[in-house]
Amino acid sequence: MSFLTSTSLPTTMKQIHFEGAGGPEVIRVGDAPVPSPGPGKVLVEVVAAGVNRPDVIQRSGGYPPPPGESDIPGLEISGRVVALGEGVTGLALGAEICALVGSGGYAEYALADAALCLPVPQAVSPRDAGGLPETYFTVYDNVFLRGGLKAGEKFLVHGGSSGIGSTAIQLAHAFRAEVFTTAGSDEKCAFCLGLGADHAINYKTQDFVEEIKRITKKTGVNLILDMVGGTYLPKNISIMAMEGRLVQIAFLQSGIIEKLDFRNVMMRRLVLTGSTLRSRALAQKATIAEGLREKIWPLLDAGTVKPVIHATFPLEAARQAHEMMEASTHLGKILLLTGK
């Protein structure tokens, strides 16, 4: 298959793989062939790859790559375009980009769909841009497209100190919503307030349901972005405003609820929805990318919002990065760096 490149490429690269399903101890560093871009794809010399909770779930055996995707983990990258597949237009060799990928980010070279590549924003370094795609695609789609957040509405995101949470807080604040969040320590709450949250609740020392009822005078919040599930579902429903919306994007607890009184949903005309991103059709993801380019990238270019990077690790230290992710001690994003 033919593709265009302006430089000679190596035949092998360093990459991370999982030797079976399990804890961080199954993470291995090895060599793999440098892939070639097919039609509509580009090859990226990776500078940074984001580490995300879905990577941990994949490593544990619960989130396999979609059919046709690499077994190499990693859902977002930044770097330089070094080869163009057939039919690719609008991207030049050498362009600095960040991209959402279905898999393969934990490597020195990765394939990306050209439609899911976005330029590194002017106020963001090529390294830090590796922490943009997964969280910004997810938040923009679920908070603004699916959740329909409007200026002046009350918005709650659980886990505000996470990569998703820190992005959601900044974007909701930038679009003039009143932002509520929960976090697991006073330090994390202070971090969230510094990003633009109006109210940060330490769920370990405070009852977030009672706090939100108190602050809103029992009127509740208009939109909730939740990654916890389990016992949080009935609690979320209890603090939703009339015609409120709940968007579920993950389950740190459980996706199964044994008992749920649906009368509250009916009486207050609530909307319960959710989504996953990885398995979506390319055309759907490309639509999200275009929305990001038009509405969100100008904020990143201006420095109004930014990726918050907590820690970086060399690619070979992916095990330590996963251990940090699972310990939930981070504030913002964790990156793997290739040294490229």
Buried (B, 14 or more C-beta within 10 A) or exposed (E): EEBEBEEEEEEEBBBBBBEEEEEBEBBEBEEBEBBBBEEBBBBBBBBBBBBBBBBBBBBBEEBEBEEEBBEBBBBBBBBBBBBBBEEBEEBEBEBBBBBBBBBBBBBBBBBBBBBBBBBBBEBBBBBBBBBBBBBBBBBBBBBBBBBEBEEEBBBBBBBBBBBBBBBBBBBBBEBEBBBBBBBBBEEBBBBBBEBBBBBBBBBEEEEBBEBBBEBBEEBBBBBBBBBBBBEBBBBBBEBBBEEBBBBBBBBBBEEEEEEEEEEEBEEBEBBBEBBEBBEBEEEEBBBBBEBBEEEBBEBBBEEBBBBBBBBBBBBBBBBBBBBBBBEBBBBBBBBBBBEB
